[in-house]
Amino acid sequence: MPGTGAPQRRHDAGTRRVRDAMVAIPVFHDSEATVGELRRLFADEHVHMALLLDGRRLVAAVERRDLEQNVADDAPARSLASLDGRTVAADAPLAEVLESMRVLGRRRLAVTDERGDLLGLLCLKVSGLGFCSDADVDSRKRGARS
């Protein structure tokens, strides 16, 4: 099932694309977010990547390790971030991307279109056996509010 995070079945493993497994409604932040704002965001252990947007265009993908530098909280987080190796096309073959993520030890990739607009977030579960879905993210948010 697309987007459920369920393990791939053998017959569709070669045909599934990143778009079939991405979180389509990821949390994102304004491109002017500060280091301090994102340090507070990363206090949540479920957060692995912060997406900074200028309109719809992804301008930075910030990971927790980017903020380990000795930089003031009021510094722009965008200045510490990169997109290199942190994005993937929506039509990329999912099996190939999954293998690459495992080899590189990467659990998050921002999904963008050819213009660089954010389409979603590919989130490998900690088990490595599937991907987070919009329903998983929504459930976690509801649980945090309880």
C-alpha positions in Angstrom: 0.0 0.0 0.0 1.5 3.4 -0.9 2.5 5.6 2.0 1.6 3.1 4.7 5.2 2.3 5.6 4.4 -1.4 5.1 7.3 -3.6 3.9 7.4 -3.9 0.1 6.1 -7.0 -1.5 8.5 -8.8 -3.8 6.3 -8.2 -6.9 6.1 -4.4 -6.6 9.6 -3.7 -5.1 10.9 -2.7 -8.5 8.0 -0.5 -9.5 7.4 1.6 -6.4 8.7 5.1 -6.5 9.7 7.5 -3.7 6.3 9.3 -4.1 4.6 6.1 -3.1 6.3 6.0 0.4 6.9 9.7 1.3 5.2 11.7 3.9 3.2 14.1 1.8 2.5 16.7 4.5 5.9 17.2 6.2 6.5 19.8 8.8 8.5 22.7 7.4 9.8 26.1 8.5 10.5 29.5 7.1 13.9 30.0 5.5 14.6 32.6 8.2 14.4 30.1 11.1 17.2 30.5 13.6 19.6 28.0 15.0 17.9 28.4 18.4 14.5 27.6 17.0 15.8 24.5 15.4 17.7 23.4 18.4 14.4 23.5 20.3 12.8 21.5 17.5 15.4 18.8 17.7 14.8 18.3 21.4 12.0 15.9 20.0 13.8 12.7 19.4 11.5 11.9 16.4 12.8 15.0 14.5 15.8 14.1 12.3 15.6 16.9 9.6 14.2 20.4 9.5 13.0 21.6 6.1 13.4 25.3 5.4 11.3 26.8 2.7 11.2 30.1 0.7 7.7 29.9 -0.6 7.4 26.3 -1.8 11.1 26.0 -2.7 13.3 24.0 -0.4 16.4 26.1 0.5 17.9 24.0 3.3 17.6 20.6 4.9 19.0 20.9 8.4 20.1 17.9 10.4 20.8 17.7 14.1 24.5 17.5 13.6 24.5 20.7 11.6 23.6 22.5 14.8 26.4 21.0 16.9 28.7 23.8 15.7 29.4 26.6 18.2 27.0 29.1 16.7 24.8 31.6 18.5 21.1 30.8 18.8 20.1 33.9 16.8 22.2 32.9 13.7 20.3 31.8 10.6 20.0 28.0 10.5 20.1 28.2 6.8 23.8 29.2 6.9 24.7 25.9 8.5 22.7 23.6 6.3 23.0 21.9 3.0 20.9 20.2 0.4 23.7 18.0 -0.9 22.8 14.3 -0.4 19.6 15.3 1.4 17.1 15.4 -1.4 15.6 12.9 -3.8 13.3 13.1 -6.8 9.7 11.8 -6.3 10.0 9.4 -9.3 13.3 7.8 -8.1 13.0 4.0 -7.7 12.2 3.3 -4.1 14.3 0.1 -3.8 17.4 1.9 -5.0 16.9 4.9 -2.7 16.2 2.5 0.3 19.5 0.7 -0.4 21.4 4.0 -0.6 19.8 5.2 2.6 20.9 2.0 4.4 24.4 2.2 3.0 24.8 5.9 4.0 23.1 5.5 7.3 20.5 8.2 6.3 16.9 8.1 7.6 15.5 11.2 6.0 15.5 12.7 2.5 13.5 15.7 1.3 11.5 14.9 -1.8 11.6 17.7 -4.4 10.5 18.3 -7.9 12.7 19.6 -10.8 12.3 23.2 -9.6 13.3 22.4 -6.1 9.8 22.7 -4.7 9.2 20.5 -1.6 6.8 17.6 -2.3 7.3 15.5 0.8 9.7 13.8 3.1 11.0 10.2 2.9 11.3 8.9 6.4 12.9 5.5 7.0 11.6 3.9 10.2 14.2 3.2 12.9 13.7 -0.6 12.2 14.8 0.0 8.6 11.8 -2.1 7.5 9.6 0.5 6.1 8.8 4.2 5.8 6.7 6.5 8.0 3.4 7.6 6.6 1.3 10.7 7.1 -1.0 8.6 9.4 2.1 7.7 11.6 3.1 11.4 11.8 -0.5 12.4 12.6 -0.8 9.7 15.2 2.4 10.8 16.9 1.2 14.4 17.0 -2.2 13.4 18.5 -0.3 11.4 21.2 1.9 14.3 22.1 -1.2 16.5 22.6 -2.8 14.0 25.0 
